[in-house]
């Protein structure tokens, strides 16, 4: 089973393998620079709201945990 982004602990890096979810969601992620093959690092998890803060291409992006479950990754 391929791990998903929501399972990574803070400080861990991975490479995106597949973007799941609805078409509009995938398009929005691609606009933010989250493409298959892109390295990402989990910066922290917010205690309230179920949000992950990610570092992607030198920028910080937040993604809801439920959306992060649709992003398959490979550990690096």
OpenMM code with the backbone's topology and positions (N, CA, C; nanometers):
from openmm import Vec3, app, unit

residues = "UNK UNK UNK UNK UNK UNK UNK UNK UNK UNK UNK UNK UNK UNK UNK UNK UNK UNK UNK UNK UNK UNK UNK UNK UNK UNK UNK UNK UNK UNK UNK UNK UNK UNK UNK UNK UNK UNK UNK UNK UNK UNK UNK UNK UNK UNK UNK UNK UNK UNK UNK UNK UNK UNK UNK UNK UNK UNK UNK UNK UNK UNK UNK UNK UNK UNK UNK UNK UNK UNK UNK UNK UNK UNK UNK UNK".split()
positions = [
    Vec3(0.0841, -0.1184, 0.0000),
    Vec3(0.0000, 0.0000, 0.0000),
    Vec3(0.0886, 0.1247, 0.0000),
    Vec3(0.0586, 0.2187, -0.0851),
    Vec3(0.1357, 0.3416, -0.0959),
    Vec3(0.0969, 0.4362, 0.0175),
    Vec3(0.1946, 0.4942, 0.0877),
    Vec3(0.1610, 0.5889, 0.1954),
    Vec3(0.0996, 0.7164, 0.1376),
    Vec3(0.0195, 0.7824, 0.2187),
    Vec3(-0.0397, 0.9100, 0.1788),
    Vec3(0.0192, 1.0220, 0.2632),
    Vec3(0.0047, 1.1429, 0.2160),
    Vec3(0.0673, 1.2584, 0.2797),
    Vec3(0.0213, 1.2778, 0.4241),
    Vec3(-0.1016, 1.2443, 0.4544),
    Vec3(-0.1531, 1.2654, 0.5905),
    Vec3(-0.0872, 1.1743, 0.6943),
    Vec3(-0.0156, 1.0700, 0.6513),
    Vec3(0.0478, 0.9767, 0.7455),
    Vec3(0.1898, 1.0179, 0.7844),
    Vec3(0.2446, 1.1200, 0.7181),
    Vec3(0.3827, 1.1599, 0.7459),
    Vec3(0.3918, 1.2458, 0.8715),
    Vec3(0.4933, 1.2230, 0.9539),
    Vec3(0.5137, 1.3066, 1.0725),
    Vec3(0.5830, 1.4379, 1.0344),
    Vec3(0.5730, 1.5395, 1.1191),
    Vec3(0.6429, 1.6653, 1.0932),
    Vec3(0.7928, 1.6428, 1.0753),
    Vec3(0.8515, 1.7139, 0.9808),
    Vec3(0.9936, 1.7032, 0.9521),
    Vec3(1.0260, 1.6006, 0.8455),
    Vec3(0.9319, 1.5173, 0.8095),
    Vec3(0.9553, 1.4110, 0.7118),
    Vec3(0.9356, 1.4622, 0.5691),
    Vec3(1.0209, 1.4187, 0.4791),
    Vec3(1.0115, 1.4564, 0.3381),
    Vec3(0.9655, 1.3378, 0.2549),
    Vec3(0.9022, 1.3693, 0.1438),
    Vec3(0.8538, 1.2663, 0.0514),
    Vec3(0.8411, 1.3280, -0.0870),
    Vec3(0.8154, 1.2430, -0.1826),
    Vec3(0.7932, 1.2880, -0.3201),
    Vec3(0.6510, 1.2473, -0.3578),
    Vec3(0.5760, 1.3407, -0.4170),
    Vec3(0.4397, 1.3097, -0.4587),
    Vec3(0.4419, 1.2089, -0.5728),
    Vec3(0.3559, 1.1095, -0.5625),
    Vec3(0.3467, 1.0066, -0.6661),
    Vec3(0.2183, 1.0238, -0.7463),
    Vec3(0.1069, 1.0465, -0.6756),
    Vec3(-0.0223, 1.0563, -0.7427),
    Vec3(-0.1133, 1.1511, -0.6681),
    Vec3(-0.1860, 1.2328, -0.7437),
    Vec3(-0.2851, 1.3227, -0.6867),
    Vec3(-0.4222, 1.2608, -0.7078),
    Vec3(-0.4926, 1.2338, -0.5996),
    Vec3(-0.6270, 1.1793, -0.6089),
    Vec3(-0.7294, 1.2881, -0.5814),
    Vec3(-0.8522, 1.2491, -0.5674),
    Vec3(-0.9583, 1.3447, -0.5377),
    Vec3(-1.0271, 1.3938, -0.6634),
    Vec3(-1.1143, 1.4896, -0.6430),
    Vec3(-1.1917, 1.5440, -0.7541),
    Vec3(-1.1059, 1.6289, -0.8460),
    Vec3(-1.1529, 1.6453, -0.9666),
    Vec3(-1.0775, 1.7176, -1.0698),
    Vec3(-1.0427, 1.8607, -1.0272),
    Vec3(-1.1389, 1.9327, -0.9709),
    Vec3(-1.1142, 2.0713, -0.9289),
    Vec3(-1.0081, 2.0766, -0.8190),
    Vec3(-1.0119, 1.9795, -0.7291),
    Vec3(-0.9124, 1.9718, -0.6220),
    Vec3(-0.7731, 1.9476, -0.6799),
    Vec3(-0.7621, 1.8518, -0.7709),
    Vec3(-0.6320, 1.8224, -0.8337),
    Vec3(-0.5795, 1.9434, -0.9097),
    Vec3(-0.6661, 2.0125, -0.9785),
    Vec3(-0.6245, 2.1315, -1.0536),
    Vec3(-0.5713, 2.2390, -0.9589),
    Vec3(-0.6387, 2.2597, -0.8471),
    Vec3(-0.5947, 2.3604, -0.7496),
    Vec3(-0.4575, 2.3240, -0.6928),
    Vec3(-0.4362, 2.1963, -0.6627),
    Vec3(-0.3062, 2.1530, -0.6126),
    Vec3(-0.1960, 2.1799, -0.7161),
    Vec3(-0.2264, 2.1528, -0.8413),
    Vec3(-0.1273, 2.1759, -0.9462),
    Vec3(-0.0956, 2.3247, -0.9600),
    Vec3(-0.1957, 2.4095, -0.9414),
    Vec3(-0.1727, 2.5545, -0.9443),
    Vec3(-0.0804, 2.5974, -0.8309),
    Vec3(-0.0854, 2.5257, -0.7191),
    Vec3(0.0003, 2.5559, -0.6039),
    Vec3(0.1396, 2.4943, -0.6167),
    Vec3(0.1636, 2.4187, -0.7242),
    Vec3(0.2946, 2.3580, -0.7454),
    Vec3(0.3067, 2.2146, -0.6986),
    Vec3(0.1963, 2.1560, -0.6560),
    Vec3(0.1969, 2.0162, -0.6118),
    Vec3(0.1691, 1.9261, -0.7317),
    Vec3(0.2742, 1.8803, -0.7940),
    Vec3(0.2662, 1.7941, -0.9115),
    Vec3(0.3322, 1.6606, -0.8805),
    Vec3(0.2931, 1.5536, -0.9502),
    Vec3(0.3641, 1.4270, -0.9303),
    Vec3(0.5139, 1.4461, -0.9544),
    Vec3(0.5950, 1.3905, -0.8647),
    Vec3(0.7399, 1.4043, -0.8725),
    Vec3(0.7953, 1.5183, -0.7887),
    Vec3(0.7081, 1.6031, -0.7357),
    Vec3(0.7510, 1.7176, -0.6556),
    Vec3(0.7863, 1.6749, -0.5136),
    Vec3(0.9043, 1.7148, -0.4643),
    Vec3(0.9373, 1.6872, -0.3239),
    Vec3(0.8568, 1.7795, -0.2311),
    Vec3(0.8101, 1.7241, -0.1206),
    Vec3(0.7379, 1.8011, -0.0189),
    Vec3(0.7923, 1.7630, 0.1180),
    Vec3(0.7792, 1.8558, 0.2119),
    Vec3(0.8200, 1.8289, 0.3504),
    Vec3(0.7080, 1.8747, 0.4417),
    Vec3(0.6704, 1.7897, 0.5360),
    Vec3(0.5689, 1.8268, 0.6348),
    Vec3(0.6377, 1.9137, 0.7389),
    Vec3(0.5941, 2.0378, 0.7510),
    Vec3(0.6529, 2.1315, 0.8464),
    Vec3(0.5915, 2.1110, 0.9837),
    Vec3(0.4589, 2.1098, 0.9895),
    Vec3(0.3911, 2.0891, 1.1175),
    Vec3(0.2455, 2.0543, 1.0947),
    Vec3(0.1847, 2.0049, 1.1999),
    Vec3(0.0414, 1.9760, 1.2009),
    Vec3(-0.0247, 2.0754, 1.2951),
    Vec3(-0.1305, 2.1391, 1.2485),
    Vec3(-0.2045, 2.2312, 1.3342),
    Vec3(-0.2921, 2.1509, 1.4288),
    Vec3(-0.2928, 2.1890, 1.5559),
    Vec3(-0.3729, 2.1187, 1.6549),
    Vec3(-0.5219, 2.1357, 1.6296),
    Vec3(-0.5596, 2.2521, 1.5806),
    Vec3(-0.7004, 2.2820, 1.5567),
    Vec3(-0.7253, 2.2851, 1.4063),
    Vec3(-0.8318, 2.2230, 1.3641),
    Vec3(-0.8708, 2.2311, 1.2242),
    Vec3(-0.8186, 2.1207, 1.1354),
    Vec3(-0.7304, 2.0360, 1.1858),
    Vec3(-0.6815, 1.9249, 1.1063),
    Vec3(-0.6096, 1.9676, 0.9793),
    Vec3(-0.5092, 2.0526, 0.9949),
    Vec3(-0.4381, 2.1083, 0.8800),
    Vec3(-0.2897, 2.0718, 0.8856),
    Vec3(-0.2329, 2.0403, 0.7686),
    Vec3(-0.0895, 2.0160, 0.7552),
    Vec3(-0.0256, 2.1373, 0.6894),
    Vec3(0.0876, 2.1798, 0.7432),
    Vec3(0.1656, 2.2840, 0.6778),
    Vec3(0.2787, 2.2141, 0.6031),
    Vec3(0.2886, 2.2407, 0.4738),
    Vec3(0.3876, 2.1763, 0.3883),
    Vec3(0.4849, 2.2782, 0.3322),
    Vec3(0.6051, 2.2325, 0.3034),
    Vec3(0.7006, 2.3144, 0.2305),
    Vec3(0.7139, 2.2523, 0.0912),
    Vec3(0.6809, 2.3319, -0.0093),
    Vec3(0.6832, 2.2874, -0.1482),
    Vec3(0.7532, 2.3936, -0.2306),
    Vec3(0.8632, 2.3563, -0.2946),
    Vec3(0.9369, 2.4495, -0.3819),
    Vec3(0.9729, 2.5796, -0.3102),
    Vec3(1.0088, 2.5688, -0.1823),
    Vec3(1.0512, 2.6858, -0.1058),
    Vec3(0.9374, 2.7697, -0.0498),
    Vec3(0.8134, 2.7275, -0.0685),
    Vec3(0.6967, 2.8012, -0.0185),
    Vec3(0.6221, 2.7157, 0.0828),
    Vec3(0.5456, 2.7807, 0.1671),
    Vec3(0.4631, 2.7096, 0.2651),
    Vec3(0.3194, 2.7042, 0.2139),
    Vec3(0.2603, 2.5869, 0.2219),
    Vec3(0.1238, 2.5624, 0.1763),
    Vec3(0.0533, 2.4835, 0.2849),
    Vec3(-0.0739, 2.5116, 0.3087),
    Vec3(-0.1503, 2.4314, 0.4040),
    Vec3(-0.2524, 2.3482, 0.3289),
    Vec3(-0.2717, 2.2262, 0.3778),
    Vec3(-0.3657, 2.1312, 0.3191),
    Vec3(-0.4413, 2.0642, 0.4320),
    Vec3(-0.5715, 2.0479, 0.4157),
    Vec3(-0.6505, 1.9777, 0.5167),
    Vec3(-0.6104, 1.8306, 0.5196),
    Vec3(-0.6163, 1.7707, 0.6376),
    Vec3(-0.5826, 1.6289, 0.6528),
    Vec3(-0.6658, 1.5413, 0.5601),
    Vec3(-0.7939, 1.5695, 0.5499),
    Vec3(-0.8805, 1.4855, 0.4656),
    Vec3(-0.8406, 1.4951, 0.3187),
    Vec3(-0.7879, 1.6106, 0.2760),
    Vec3(-0.7406, 1.6247, 0.1384),
    Vec3(-0.6048, 1.5583, 0.1216),
    Vec3(-0.5227, 1.5616, 0.2261),
    Vec3(-0.3902, 1.5007, 0.2201),
    Vec3(-0.3991, 1.3484, 0.2054),
    Vec3(-0.5110, 1.2896, 0.2444),
    Vec3(-0.5299, 1.1453, 0.2284),
    Vec3(-0.5368, 1.1045, 0.0815),
    Vec3(-0.5663, 1.2003, -0.0074),
    Vec3(-0.5775, 1.1711, -0.1502),
    Vec3(-0.4437, 1.1855, -0.2233),
    Vec3(-0.3370, 1.2224, -0.1504),
    Vec3(-0.2062, 1.2447, -0.2127),
    Vec3(-0.1124, 1.1309, -0.1768),
    Vec3(-0.0821, 1.0479, -0.2733),
    Vec3(0.0102, 0.9359, -0.2503),
    Vec3(0.1531, 0.9838, -0.2635),
    Vec3(0.2394, 0.9337, -0.1754),
    Vec3(0.3798, 0.9769, -0.1722),
    Vec3(0.4730, 0.8568, -0.1648),
    Vec3(0.5992, 0.8816, -0.1981),
    Vec3(0.7051, 0.7839, -0.1711),
    Vec3(0.8049, 0.8530, -0.0811),
    Vec3(0.8511, 0.7831, 0.0195),
    Vec3(0.9438, 0.8396, 0.1163),
    Vec3(1.0811, 0.8581, 0.0540),
    Vec3(1.1468, 0.9676, 0.0897),
    Vec3(1.2836, 0.9936, 0.0411),
    Vec3(1.3786, 1.0042, 0.1575),
] * unit.nanometer
topology = app.Topology()
chain = topology.addChain("A")
for resn in residues:
    res = topology.addResidue(resn, chain)
    for name in ("N", "CA", "C"):
        topology.addAtom(name, app.Element.getBySymbol(name[0]), res)
